[in-house]
């Protein structure tokens, strides 16, 4: 049997020696002491459980020592499910209260050999969730995501909806940090729905705040403010100070981006006020103090900046080390810039860049490039500064692409569909404009004209020879190959326009700004904007960013949002069953079907399903609109139908289009896998 004298010693010592504890608390501890002295076995473990709950993570009572003793006692009784529960509590305590995720991960490693013997779904889920948090705080994103996913699978297996809400909430933060905004929004929305069902007001606020952060990161400040206002009202009504801290902290970041410095500082002062009232004061002080030091330094209030910076330098080591190292480095960088110490600031900026890369923080990566460029300019090193500016705009543009996919994906796909037949002319016009600025663009124009001539020749050949079987077969084979070449060429052109010419135009614009040549500067700026439009319309970027299933989901959501059609969907993830070529052709087929529905069906409701069968994928797009005669010449002669059939044959799928006038229509695609 484990020695209980050590346990009783620290209970009594902290009960009687802490002048802060009330008489009631002392009496309660005495009650536990007497009971523990006279019990053993299961009754002893039950008392330890009650004491652990009573202390409730309070380190003044040496919570970690108590729960460690309780774990060992539970294991000695072979009560492994209870031990797993206490281990999960101890990992949480190390992660969130003591800010020591290394210890949390170590505790998990010591216990993991017992996990296969656990039968409690709740204990297993909490173990996976809390060690995932340890890896998240340690910036090991790959391991963190692995354990969040394991926790999700276990929670779903045992119908643990409340825990599933936490998993989605924390995994959403990880996805957001990595720039996977669509996946983050999906997780946050799912978390908010689960917490509403559980009537968990605190975490409803956390989910709303996280959604606000996502919208703000993508420059949707009005939407972010609306989410944050809802959360603030709930938090202030329930006096949830822990929720108000990140709400005001994140609001300050938004005001900083909008260059509203007065509101930035006011929001941070509110965050500091609620930090002082929160029981998580020690964990929240470092980022809040660092943000205040940076804000005052950026606004020439050096005396106030230094007062908060001293709190960081004179505070405990964890104020300056992981997980707070990034906050401290940013505050140091702002102080050095404000003092004009640009050589020292360059060292801090390099550290900022290094941490952003190490932490895999997408936004910090591109902000670090801007910091480096600004400091190098101050040090009269313009060539190096321009290199960093190019990297900054490149990363910033990629964030912009993610943002537009979420809010404007529908318009992009509709534009591609409606402009399909005259895309060649549009490309020629845009490339003519850019050709005046670059020799490389001239070569791309010639190549684009050759492709355009080939596509036009294909269409004319198909229409003129469709009555002859042998010539039709030859035509179909040729069109198949051209579709593949067209998609490949679109992708290549989009890449080259963005990576090569785009970088040169950015550099040209910056140099023109330095020379203050307004007319040419405007022309370069317009050329850059038009170049970005071309690259986004040449190739559906959401397929590359999110995969087929998520890209189709985004497209349907945008149709539902931006038309009067009420869309329902059931989409299973089939990404692992599709090659890249099959995925893009299926995406185009669904896109064409939706475009026809929007134009002609006059429907108010529609449905899309994607089902994964044993040996095939089944896709059906149906509506309750006007319908049409499938035998009519207008229907059978349309370019859209021919394109659908060509793509269907190319990927080896079976295409079926059913409709009757007044009874709606449906498009069915079956593709073997």
BELWOWO-V584938 format. One record per residue. N is the residue number from 1. RES is the residue in three letters. PSI is psi in whole degrees, -180 to 180 (NA if undefined). D_FIRST is the distance of its C-alpha to the first C-alpha in Angstrom with 2 decimals. Layout:
# BELWOWO-V584938
[[N,RES,PSI,D_FIRST] [N,RES,PSI,D_FIRST]]
This chain:
# BELWOWO-V584938
[[1,UNK,142,0.00] [2,UNK,147,3.81] [3,UNK,124,6.48] [4,UNK,-6,8.71] [5,UNK,-40,11.72] [6,UNK,-43,13.14] [7,UNK,-48,13.22] [8,UNK,-33,14.97] [9,UNK,-51,17.23] [10,UNK,-28,18.77] [11,UNK,-50,19.21] [12,UNK,-41,21.09] [13,UNK,-49,22.94] [14,UNK,-23,24.45] [15,UNK,-43,25.07] [16,UNK,-26,27.12] [17,UNK,-18,28.64] [18,UNK,113,30.02] [19,UNK,-13,33.52] [20,UNK,-16,33.90] [21,UNK,144,31.51] [22,UNK,168,33.13] [23,UNK,-38,32.48] [24,UNK,-41,31.25] [25,UNK,-42,28.53] [26,UNK,-43,27.39] [27,UNK,-37,27.35] [28,UNK,-43,25.32] [29,UNK,-41,22.65] [30,UNK,-38,22.70] [31,UNK,-47,22.29] [32,UNK,-40,19.10] [33,UNK,-47,17.79] [34,UNK,-43,18.51] [35,UNK,-44,17.10] [36,UNK,-32,13.72] [37,UNK,-27,13.50] [38,UNK,14,14.19] [39,UNK,164,12.26] [40,UNK,174,9.11] [41,UNK,-140,9.12] [42,UNK,-37,12.45] [43,UNK,-39,13.95] [44,UNK,-43,11.52] [45,UNK,-37,12.21] [46,UNK,-40,15.83] [47,UNK,-41,16.07] [48,UNK,-39,14.79] [49,UNK,-44,17.45] [50,UNK,-41,20.03] [51,UNK,-41,19.36] [52,UNK,-42,19.67] [53,UNK,-36,22.94] [54,UNK,-44,24.15] [55,UNK,-36,23.85] [56,UNK,59,25.57] [57,UNK,10,25.53] [58,UNK,112,26.62] [59,UNK,-13,25.85] [60,UNK,-24,26.82] [61,UNK,19,23.38] [62,UNK,54,21.78] [63,UNK,-43,21.27] [64,UNK,-41,20.31] [65,UNK,-42,17.41] [66,UNK,-49,16.18] [67,UNK,-30,16.63] [68,UNK,-43,15.07] [69,UNK,-43,11.75] [70,UNK,-39,12.35] [71,UNK,-50,13.19] [72,UNK,-38,10.10] [73,UNK,-42,8.05] [74,UNK,-41,10.96] [75,UNK,-39,11.03] [76,UNK,-26,7.59] [77,UNK,3,9.28] [78,UNK,26,12.46] [79,UNK,73,14.19] [80,UNK,-34,16.32] [81,UNK,-41,19.29] [82,UNK,-41,17.47] [83,UNK,-42,16.00] [84,UNK,-39,19.63] [85,UNK,-45,20.95] [86,UNK,-36,18.89] [87,UNK,-43,19.88] [88,UNK,-41,23.46] [89,UNK,-41,23.26] [90,UNK,-40,22.05] [91,UNK,-43,24.87] [92,UNK,-44,27.34] [93,UNK,-43,26.32] [94,UNK,-42,26.93] [95,UNK,-54,30.18] [96,UNK,-27,31.83] [97,UNK,-47,30.54] [98,UNK,-5,29.85] [99,UNK,51,32.44] [100,UNK,69,30.31] [101,UNK,-25,30.65] [102,UNK,-43,29.87] [103,UNK,-38,26.27] [104,UNK,-44,26.27] [105,UNK,-37,27.47] [106,UNK,-41,24.91] [107,UNK,-43,22.02] [108,UNK,-45,23.69] [109,UNK,-37,24.12] [110,UNK,-29,20.43] [111,UNK,-16,19.63] [112,UNK,-22,22.85] [113,UNK,-20,21.67] [114,UNK,-14,19.81] [115,UNK,-42,22.98] [116,UNK,-20,24.73] [117,UNK,-7,21.99] [118,UNK,144,22.44] [119,UNK,-8,24.73] [120,UNK,113,25.16] [121,UNK,-35,28.46] [122,UNK,-44,27.81] [123,UNK,-44,24.60] [124,UNK,-45,26.43] [125,UNK,-45,29.55] [126,UNK,-35,27.94] [127,UNK,-49,26.16] [128,UNK,-41,29.58] [129,UNK,-46,31.43] [130,UNK,-34,29.39] [131,UNK,-30,29.34] [132,UNK,-40,33.07] [133,UNK,-39,33.46] [134,UNK,-48,31.77] [135,UNK,-35,34.36] [136,UNK,-47,37.10] [137,UNK,-27,36.43] [138,UNK,2,36.35] [139,UNK,23,39.75] [140,UNK,80,38.67] [141,UNK,-35,40.72] [142,UNK,-47,40.62] [143,UNK,-38,36.82] [144,UNK,-48,36.72] [145,UNK,-39,39.29] [146,UNK,-45,37.50] [147,UNK,-30,34.27] [148,UNK,-42,36.30] [149,UNK,-40,38.05] [150,UNK,-40,34.85] [151,UNK,-41,33.57] [152,UNK,-46,36.99] [153,UNK,-42,36.94] [154,UNK,-42,33.55] [155,UNK,-41,34.63] [156,UNK,-37,37.91] [157,UNK,-39,36.29] [158,UNK,11,34.16] [159,UNK,45,36.91] [160,UNK,78,34.91] [161,UNK,-35,38.06] [162,UNK,-46,36.63] [163,UNK,-36,34.42] [164,UNK,-35,37.43] [165,UNK,-43,39.44] [166,UNK,-41,37.13] [167,UNK,-47,37.27] [168,UNK,-40,41.08] [169,UNK,-47,41.32] [170,UNK,-37,39.33] [171,UNK,-34,40.88] [172,UNK,-38,44.27] [173,UNK,-41,43.74] [174,UNK,-45,43.03] [175,UNK,-40,46.18] [176,UNK,-43,48.20] [177,UNK,-32,47.19] [178,UNK,1,48.42] [179,UNK,8,51.71] [180,UNK,70,50.99] [181,UNK,-37,52.34] [182,UNK,-45,53.19] [183,UNK,-37,49.67] [184,UNK,-45,48.27] [185,UNK,-41,50.58] [186,UNK,-46,49.58] [187,UNK,-44,45.86] [188,UNK,-42,46.57] [189,UNK,-40,48.81] [190,UNK,-41,46.30] [191,UNK,-45,43.58] [192,UNK,-41,45.96] [193,UNK,-44,46.82] [194,UNK,-41,43.19] [195,UNK,-32,42.39] [196,UNK,-43,45.52] [197,UNK,-34,44.34] [198,UNK,-2,41.01] [199,UNK,40,42.95] [200,UNK,91,40.92] [201,UNK,-42,43.48] [202,UNK,-47,41.64] [203,UNK,-18,41.34] [204,UNK,-44,44.85] [205,UNK,-42,45.94] [206,UNK,-41,43.96] [207,UNK,-43,45.64] [208,UNK,-42,49.06] [209,UNK,-41,48.58] [210,UNK,-39,47.65] [211,UNK,-39,50.78] [212,UNK,-41,52.79] [213,UNK,-43,51.53] [214,UNK,-48,52.58] [215,UNK,-39,56.06] [216,UNK,-40,56.47] [217,UNK,-27,55.56] [218,UNK,17,58.39] [219,UNK,20,60.83] [220,UNK,75,60.90] [221,UNK,-33,60.61] [222,UNK,-45,62.04] [223,UNK,-41,59.57] [224,UNK,-43,56.71] [225,UNK,-38,57.89] [226,UNK,-46,58.02] [227,UNK,-44,54.41] [228,UNK,-36,53.27] [229,UNK,-43,55.28] [230,UNK,-44,53.63] [231,UNK,-39,50.19] [232,UNK,-41,51.28] [233,UNK,-46,52.60] [234,UNK,-42,49.32] [235,UNK,-44,47.26] [236,UNK,-34,49.46] [237,UNK,-38,49.60] [238,UNK,4,45.80] [239,UNK,42,45.28] [240,UNK,80,43.13] [241,UNK,-34,43.47] [242,UNK,-30,41.14] [243,UNK,-32,43.66] [244,UNK,-27,46.69] [245,UNK,-57,45.72] [246,UNK,-27,46.14] [247,UNK,-49,49.10] [248,UNK,-33,51.07] [249,UNK,-47,49.86] [250,UNK,-33,51.13] [251,UNK,-38,54.30] [252,UNK,-40,54.99] [253,UNK,-40,54.81] [254,UNK,-45,57.33] [255,UNK,-33,59.65] [256,UNK,-44,59.48] [257,UNK,-37,60.60] [258,UNK,2,63.37] [259,UNK,35,64.27] [260,UNK,84,63.87] [261,UNK,-32,62.42] [262,UNK,-46,62.74] [263,UNK,-32,60.59] [264,UNK,-50,58.16] [265,UNK,-39,57.52] [266,UNK,-41,57.52] [267,UNK,-40,54.83] [268,UNK,-35,52.64] [269,UNK,-36,53.07] [270,UNK,-39,51.85] [271,UNK,-41,48.83] [272,UNK,-39,48.11] [273,UNK,-47,48.58] [274,UNK,-26,46.05] [275,UNK,-41,43.61] [276,UNK,-26,43.63] [277,UNK,-14,42.78] [278,UNK,149,40.00] [279,UNK,-9,36.27] [280,UNK,30,36.40] [281,UNK,-48,38.82] [282,UNK,-35,37.18] [283,UNK,-31,37.15] [284,UNK,-20,40.72] [285,UNK,-45,42.51] [286,UNK,-52,43.04] [287,UNK,-35,45.07] [288,UNK,-46,46.98] [289,UNK,-41,47.89] [290,UNK,-42,48.90] [291,UNK,-39,51.07] [292,UNK,-41,52.77] [293,UNK,-45,53.47] [294,UNK,-42,55.02] [295,UNK,-46,57.01] [296,UNK,-37,58.53] [297,UNK,-41,59.28] [298,UNK,-21,61.00] [299,UNK,25,63.14] [300,UNK,25,64.19] [301,UNK,71,62.13] [302,UNK,-33,60.82] [303,UNK,-45,59.85] [304,UNK,-39,57.54] [305,UNK,-44,56.29] [306,UNK,-33,55.41] [307,UNK,-40,53.54] [308,UNK,-33,51.15] [309,UNK,-35,50.99] [310,UNK,-33,49.91] [311,UNK,-35,47.01] [312,UNK,-46,45.85] [313,UNK,-29,46.54] [314,UNK,-7,45.05] [315,UNK,-176,41.98] [316,UNK,162,38.54] [317,UNK,-34,38.62] [318,UNK,-12,37.54] [319,UNK,-27,40.85] [320,UNK,-11,42.63] [321,UNK,170,40.21] [322,UNK,139,38.94] [323,UNK,12,38.81] [324,UNK,8,41.55] [325,UNK,-42,43.52] [326,UNK,-44,46.26] [327,UNK,-43,46.95] [328,UNK,-41,47.26] [329,UNK,-42,49.59] [330,UNK,-42,51.86] [331,UNK,-43,52.09] [332,UNK,-43,52.91] [333,UNK,-45,55.54] [334,UNK,-41,57.22] [335,UNK,-45,57.34] [336,UNK,-39,58.94] [337,UNK,-42,61.50] [338,UNK,-34,62.40] [339,UNK,-5,62.97] [340,UNK,16,65.03] [341,UNK,74,62.77] [342,UNK,-28,63.32] [343,UNK,-44,62.37] [344,UNK,-37,58.91] [345,UNK,-35,58.81] [346,UNK,-41,59.50] [347,UNK,-43,56.38] [348,UNK,-38,54.30] [349,UNK,-38,56.01] [350,UNK,-37,55.13] [351,UNK,-41,51.48] [352,UNK,-47,51.76] [353,UNK,-42,53.26] [354,UNK,-45,50.54] [355,UNK,-38,47.70] [356,UNK,-41,49.52] [357,UNK,-43,49.74] [358,UNK,-42,46.13] [359,UNK,-6,44.86] [360,UNK,39,47.29] [361,UNK,110,48.64] [362,UNK,-47,52.00] [363,UNK,-41,53.58] [364,UNK,-32,52.48] [365,UNK,-48,53.97] [366,UNK,-29,57.44] [367,UNK,-34,57.28] [368,UNK,-33,56.41] [369,UNK,-41,59.61] [370,UNK,-41,61.68] [371,UNK,-46,60.18] [372,UNK,-44,61.03] [373,UNK,-45,64.57] [374,UNK,-43,65.25] [375,UNK,-41,64.12] [376,UNK,-35,66.06] [377,UNK,-40,69.15] [378,UNK,-29,68.73] [379,UNK,11,68.61] [380,UNK,45,71.84] [381,UNK,67,70.29] [382,UNK,-35,71.71] [383,UNK,-46,71.43] [384,UNK,-38,67.65] [385,UNK,-42,67.39] [386,UNK,-37,69.31] [387,UNK,-42,66.96] [388,UNK,-34,64.01] [389,UNK,-40,66.06] [390,UNK,-45,66.71] [391,UNK,-39,62.99] [392,UNK,-51,62.37] [393,UNK,-34,64.95] [394,UNK,-47,63.80] [395,UNK,-39,60.20] [396,UNK,-40,61.47] [397,UNK,-36,63.75] [398,UNK,-35,60.90] [399,UNK,-42,59.02] [400,UNK,-38,62.24] [401,UNK,-42,62.45] [402,UNK,-43,59.05] [403,UNK,-47,60.12] [404,UNK,-32,63.38] [405,UNK,-38,61.80] [406,UNK,-37,59.73] [407,UNK,-25,62.63] [408,UNK,14,65.78] [409,UNK,-39,64.85] [410,UNK,-45,67.07] [411,UNK,-36,70.08] [412,UNK,-46,69.58] [413,UNK,-39,69.38] [414,UNK,-41,72.33] [415,UNK,-45,74.32] [416,UNK,-41,73.70] [417,UNK,-49,74.83] [418,UNK,-29,77.91] [419,UNK,11,79.05] [420,UNK,-44,78.50] [421,UNK,-25,82.22] [422,UNK,23,83.36] [423,UNK,-34,80.38] [424,UNK,-45,82.68] [425,UNK,-39,85.09] [426,UNK,-44,82.32] [427,UNK,-43,80.83] [428,UNK,-42,84.31] [429,UNK,-47,85.02] [430,UNK,-41,81.71] [431,UNK,-32,81.99] [432,UNK,-42,85.64] [433,UNK,-46,84.49] [434,UNK,-25,81.83] [435,UNK,-30,84.27] [436,UNK,-17,86.33] [437,UNK,-12,83.41] [438,UNK,136,82.23] [439,UNK,-37,83.67] [440,UNK,-40,80.46] [441,UNK,-31,80.87] [442,UNK,-41,84.36] [443,UNK,-41,83.00] [444,UNK,-37,80.46] [445,UNK,-47,83.33] [446,UNK,-43,85.37] [447,UNK,-39,82.45] [448,UNK,-38,81.74] [449,UNK,-40,85.40] [450,UNK,-42,85.29] [451,UNK,-43,82.27] [452,UNK,-43,84.03] [453,UNK,-40,87.15] [454,UNK,-42,85.12] [455,UNK,-44,83.43] [456,UNK,-42,86.81] [457,UNK,-38,88.41] [458,UNK,-45,85.67] [459,UNK,-46,86.19] [460,UNK,-42,89.99] [461,UNK,-41,89.70] [462,UNK,-44,87.36] [463,UNK,-35,89.67] [464,UNK,-20,92.83] [465,UNK,15,91.67] [466,UNK,-16,89.36] [467,UNK,-16,91.97] [468,UNK,122,92.06] [469,UNK,-49,89.18] [470,UNK,-43,89.16] [471,UNK,-33,89.62] [472,UNK,-42,86.98] [473,UNK,-42,84.46] [474,UNK,-42,85.37] [475,UNK,-42,85.03] [476,UNK,-42,81.60] [477,UNK,-42,80.30] [478,UNK,-43,81.64] [479,UNK,-34,80.13] [480,UNK,-51,76.72] [481,UNK,-37,76.79] [482,UNK,-36,78.09] [483,UNK,-43,75.30] [484,UNK,-47,72.77] [485,UNK,-37,74.80] [486,UNK,-45,75.20] [487,UNK,-42,71.47] [488,UNK,-42,70.83] [489,UNK,-39,73.64] [490,UNK,-46,72.53] [491,UNK,-44,69.07] [492,UNK,-43,70.60] [493,UNK,-42,73.12] [494,UNK,-42,70.49] [495,UNK,-48,68.37] [496,UNK,-39,71.36] [497,UNK,-42,72.81] [498,UNK,-48,69.52] [499,UNK,-38,68.39] [500,UNK,-66,71.76] [501,UNK,-37,74.37] [502,UNK,-44,71.91] [503,UNK,-41,70.63] [504,UNK,-38,74.19] [505,UNK,-38,75.24] [506,UNK,-48,72.34] [507,UNK,-40,73.34] [508,UNK,-43,76.98] [509,UNK,-43,76.17] [510,UNK,-40,74.33] [511,UNK,-37,77.23] [512,UNK,-36,79.73] [513,UNK,-43,77.82] [514,UNK,-37,78.09] [515,UNK,-8,81.85] [516,UNK,45,82.23] [517,UNK,91,84.36] [518,UNK,-46,84.01] [519,UNK,-49,86.01] [520,UNK,-35,84.41] [521,UNK,-44,80.99] [522,UNK,-42,81.41] [523,UNK,-42,82.56] [524,UNK,-40,79.55] [525,UNK,-44,77.21] [526,UNK,-40,78.85] [527,UNK,-41,78.73] [528,UNK,-42,75.00] [529,UNK,-45,74.37] [530,UNK,-35,76.52] [531,UNK,-43,74.82] [532,UNK,-37,71.42] [533,UNK,-43,72.90] [534,UNK,-48,74.29] [535,UNK,-35,71.03] [536,UNK,-30,69.07] [537,UNK,-18,71.71] [538,UNK,-33,72.07] [539,UNK,131,68.54] [540,UNK,99,65.90] [541,UNK,-26,63.20] [542,UNK,-26,60.62] [543,UNK,-43,60.40] [544,UNK,-36,59.35] [545,UNK,-41,56.96] [546,UNK,-13,55.14] [547,UNK,168,56.07] [548,UNK,-52,58.22] [549,UNK,-45,56.17] [550,UNK,-38,55.40] [551,UNK,-42,59.01] [552,UNK,-40,60.43] [553,UNK,-45,58.11] [554,UNK,-44,59.41] [555,UNK,-44,62.99] [556,UNK,-43,62.61] [557,UNK,-38,60.96] [558,UNK,-36,63.89] [559,UNK,-45,66.44] [560,UNK,-39,64.75] [561,UNK,-36,64.71] [562,UNK,7,68.22] [563,UNK,176,70.30] [564,UNK,1,70.94] [565,UNK,128,69.30] [566,UNK,107,66.11] [567,UNK,131,64.03] [568,UNK,151,61.09] [569,UNK,150,59.12] [570,UNK,102,56.54] [571,UNK,113,55.72] [572,UNK,149,53.23] [573,UNK,115,52.26] [574,UNK,16,54.46] [575,UNK,-37,54.48] [576,UNK,-8,52.93] [577,UNK,-5,55.78] [578,UNK,136,58.67] [579,UNK,167,60.33] [580,UNK,-42,61.60] [581,UNK,-46,65.19] [582,UNK,-40,64.36] [583,UNK,-45,62.35] [584,UNK,-36,65.24] [585,UNK,-41,67.81] [586,UNK,-41,65.75] [587,UNK,-46,65.22] [588,UNK,-37,69.01] [589,UNK,-43,69.75] [590,UNK,-41,67.51] [591,UNK,-45,69.03] [592,UNK,-42,72.56] [593,UNK,-42,71.80] [594,UNK,-40,70.42] [595,UNK,-44,73.45] [596,UNK,-40,75.84] [597,UNK,-46,74.00] [598,UNK,-39,74.20] [599,UNK,-43,77.90] [600,UNK,-18,79.28] [601,UNK,-28,77.10] [602,UNK,35,77.41] [603,UNK,157,74.12] [604,UNK,-1,71.67] [605,UNK,146,68.70] [606,UNK,167,67.41] [607,UNK,143,64.40] [608,UNK,132,62.88] [609,UNK,140,60.39] [610,UNK,114,58.88] [611,UNK,141,57.06] [612,UNK,109,55.37] [613,UNK,-179,56.38] [614,UNK,-41,55.52] [615,UNK,16,58.53] [616,UNK,166,60.12] [617,UNK,129,59.87] [618,UNK,128,61.84] [619,UNK,132,63.23] [620,UNK,129,65.33] [621,UNK,117,67.06] [622,UNK,153,68.89] [623,UNK,167,70.77] [624,UNK,39,72.68] [625,UNK,-152,75.75] [626,UNK,-29,79.45] [627,UNK,-180,79.08] [628,UNK,168,81.90] [629,UNK,112,84.09] [630,UNK,-11,82.49] [631,UNK,-3,85.93] [632,UNK,153,87.71] [633,UNK,-36,89.18] [634,UNK,-43,87.52] [635,UNK,-48,84.08] [636,UNK,-15,84.70] [637,UNK,-3,86.45] [638,UNK,143,83.83] [639,UNK,-35,82.30] [640,UNK,-44,78.84] [641,UNK,-42,78.87] [642,UNK,-41,80.08] [643,UNK,-41,77.32] [644,UNK,-47,74.73] [645,UNK,-41,76.21] [646,UNK,-45,76.39] [647,UNK,-38,72.77] [648,UNK,-45,71.74] [649,UNK,-37,73.60] [650,UNK,-37,72.27] [651,UNK,5,68.61] [652,UNK,30,69.42] [653,UNK,167,68.56] [654,UNK,123,70.37] [655,UNK,131,71.92] [656,UNK,127,73.11] [657,UNK,117,74.86] [658,UNK,136,75.64] [659,UNK,150,77.61] [660,UNK,146,80.20] [661,UNK,126,82.26] [662,UNK,-2,80.62] [663,UNK,17,77.46] [664,UNK,-171,75.43] [665,UNK,162,74.44] [666,UNK,145,71.55] [667,UNK,123,70.85] [668,UNK,134,68.60] [669,UNK,127,67.33] [670,UNK,121,65.55] [671,UNK,123,64.41] [672,UNK,148,63.01] [673,UNK,NA,59.88]]
